[in-house]
Amino acid sequence: MIIIGACCRGGGVGFEGGIPWKNKPDLRHFRKTTMGKTVLVGRKTYEKMPPLKGRDVVVLSKTNGAQLDDYADQDVMLIGGPVVWRHALEKGYVDRIILTYINLTTVCDAFFPMSFLEHFDIEKVENLGEITCVITYKRKMN
Ligand SMILES: NC(=O)c1ccc[n+]([C@@H]2O[C@H](COP(=O)([O-])OP(=O)(O)OC[C@H]3O[C@@H](n4cnc5c(N)ncnc54)[C@H](OP(=O)(O)O)[C@@H]3O)[C@@H](O)[C@H]2O)c1
């Protein structure tokens, strides 16, 4: 399983159910990286996001949707939010994390679970523009 997400300074990823910035380089990168793939999304994120054409979208819900545990060993991308990212990281399902860092200071009430990065090594760093950088992390071998 691969996590993909974007955070601003301080690790914020969302505010009041949405994403509090518009960043075209990251949107292009997200589209390219997820195109043709199966993407898993938490129910709360799904309710506020635009449709994702060209991707097979699976909505995760404990009460009325797919269960994250059923995708443990599958070749899927987990696009958030923090509640489902954290669950997958705690369970050890995640092989790679593709995280965009956006150099903006923005008020957020949802955050990427950064503490889990200590279990990952940096594999690749890619600059997408003046304020946008993507780091790909690979899980450390134990
Ligand atoms: N910047 C980014 O890259 C990015 C990406 C994604 C989201 N976000 C932001 O993150 C915020 C929302 O995130 P969130 O953490 O509050 O919610 P979320 O992760 O999107 O959704 C949480 C919901 O997922 C379901 N769920 C939780 N654990 C599950 C499991 N083990 N199996 C199946 N379903 C499970 C539950 O749905 P039920 O209540 O229906 O049971 C839960 O309420 C928004 O602000 C959004 O914009 C940012």
The ligand as a Gaussian input file, in Angstrom:
#p B3LYP/6-31G(d) Opt

LIG

0 1
 N       -3.730000      17.353000       2.122000
 C       -4.010000      16.089000       1.836000
 O       -3.221000      15.392000       1.167000
 C       -5.292000      15.475000       2.325000
 C       -5.677000      14.220000       1.850000
 C       -6.858000      13.665000       2.331000
 C       -7.629000      14.357000       3.261000
 N       -7.230000      15.572000       3.694000
 C       -8.011000      16.304000       4.681000
 O       -8.191000      15.497000       5.846000
 C       -9.418000      15.869000       6.484000
 C      -10.300000      14.652000       6.669000
 O       -9.583000      13.608000       7.263000
 P      -10.091000      12.745000       8.532000
 O       -8.879000      12.086000       9.083000
 O      -10.921000      13.601000       9.416000
 O      -11.092000      11.697000       7.881000
 P      -10.877000      10.539000       6.789000
 O       -9.646000       9.740000       7.124000
 O      -10.997000      11.104000       5.425000
 O      -12.190000       9.664000       7.038000
 C      -12.423000       9.086000       8.291000
 C      -13.495000       8.023000       8.134000
 O      -12.948000       6.867000       7.491000
 C      -13.634000       5.707000       7.961000
 N      -12.637000       4.799000       8.550000
 C      -11.752000       5.038000       9.541000
 N      -11.006000       3.955000       9.796000
 C      -11.436000       2.986000       8.939000
 C      -11.070000       1.636000       8.714000
 N      -10.099000       1.041000       9.456000
 N      -11.710000       0.928000       7.746000
 C      -12.687000       1.519000       7.023000
 N      -13.086000       2.794000       7.201000
 C      -12.462000       3.517000       8.138000
 C      -14.643000       6.183000       8.995000
 O      -15.861000       6.391000       8.274000
 P      -17.318000       6.162000       8.969000
 O      -17.453000       7.281000       9.956000
 O      -18.280000       6.230000       7.818000
 O      -17.267000       4.787000       9.608000
 C      -14.059000       7.501000       9.445000
 O      -15.016000       8.387000      10.002000
 C      -10.081000      16.879000       5.556000
 O       -9.772000      18.189000       6.006000
 C       -9.408000      16.606000       4.222000
 O       -9.454000      17.707000       3.348000
 C       -6.074000      16.134000       3.239000

